Amino acid sequence: MNLSPQEVTQTFFSLPEQEQQAVFDFMEFLKNKSAKIQARRLLSTEEETQTEGERVLAILEAAELLGSMQDSDGKLSVDYKEHLWSNK
């Protein structure tokens, strides 16, 4: 199926609001599912050579959660362990 972005947009906006929300929810579900699959794939292929912290970082990066933690100082990729395991 080769739909143009314009066709997808036109079809989406022709739906009632409740159905638009259902479509959006489904797209979010697929996005999260894809991120989880990618994270599992990363873990299974690199698990033997990675430290625990490296595995956690890979999961956070794959799920696009790395920059979304509250109280981040902008250096989360460097000091993520402090943010994950500190008693703040």
N, C-alpha and C positions, 0 to 999 in steps of 0.2 A: 504494500500500500504506500503510495507516494503522495502524501498530502502536503500542500504548501502551508507555510505558517499562516497565511491569510485565510485559507480554508478552515484550518483548525480554530483560529480565533473567531471567525464568523460563526462556525458551528457552536463553539462554546458559548458565545454571547447570545445565541438564539435560544438557549435553554433557559428554563425558569431558574430563579435564583437558588432554590433548594438543590436542584440538580447540578448547577454550577459548583456549589459547595461540595457535593458528593464527588464530582470529577476532580476538584482540587485536592480533597482528602485522599483520593485514590492515587493521585500523582505523588503526594507526600509519602504515602505508604510505599510506593514503588521506589522512591528515592532512598528511603530508610532501609528498605530491604536490600537494595543494591549496595549500600554502604556496609551493611552487616556482612553480606557475602564477600565483599572485597576485603573486609577486615579479617574474616575467617581464612580467606585464601592467603593473605599476608602472613598470618600466624602459622599456618600449616607449612608454608614453604620456607620460612625463615626462623622457625621456633628454636631449632637446635643451636643456631649461631647468635641469637639475640639474648641480651640480658632482660630481666623483668621490666625494667624501666624503658628499654627500647621497644619491647612489645606493647606496653601501655601507650607510648608515644605513637606507634604505628596505628594502633586502634583509634586513638583520638584524631589523628590526621585523616585516616580513611573515612571516619564518620563526620568529618568537618566540624568537630567540636573543640578543636584546639584553641581557637581564639574566643570561645564563647563563655569561658569560665569567669565568674564574678571575681572582683578584686584582683584582676590580673594587672601586672605592672608592664605588660607589653613584651616581656622576655620569657614568656611561658615555654617556648621551645628550648630554652636554656635551663630554666629552673623549675620545670614541671613537677619534679618529685617533691619539692618544697610545697607547691600548691596542692598536690594530691594527698600528701601524707602529713602535712603540718597540722597542729592542733589549734589553728586560728578560729 
